[in-house]
Amino acid sequence: MLDLTQHHGENFEQAIREGYANKFSTKNGTKFLVKQKFGLIDGADHETRKESLEGLNLKDDEVDWLRSALSRNWEGVVEEQQDSGKKTIAIRLARL
């Protein structure tokens, strides 16, 4: 981290003060985010398709967090409101 601050100190300080937004993420990067944050496993908890992750079951606050964490090239779309209070969502490649 010291090397990072020495070479990119101004950008590093701005990221600390204002936050950092991921500008681009691959499908595998997005799957990794979902696995690390929510413990959801591809094939068991959701299905990966060519341009989407389908069938993720999340609570409202989890949906909000995920939408804020996704890079601009992905979007979280609510597909169904469940009786349990959870939502079934899909993460789809955004049409920019």
C-alpha angles and dihedrals in degrees: 000000000000090000089050093053092046093054101030103021097141094049091043092052091048091051091051094048100039103023131247126265119201105232099196136014132179123229090256090050090052092048088051091052091051092048095047097044101037105016091238115157125210111246093018105050101018141002126244117217132177096280104008152042108230136197103024111163110210140160119246094260090049091051090050092049093047093050090051092048099047117101118243093262092065133058133194112228122190109227101175141004109224127212089240090066093254125117128225107224140178126213106216135182106263120238101232 
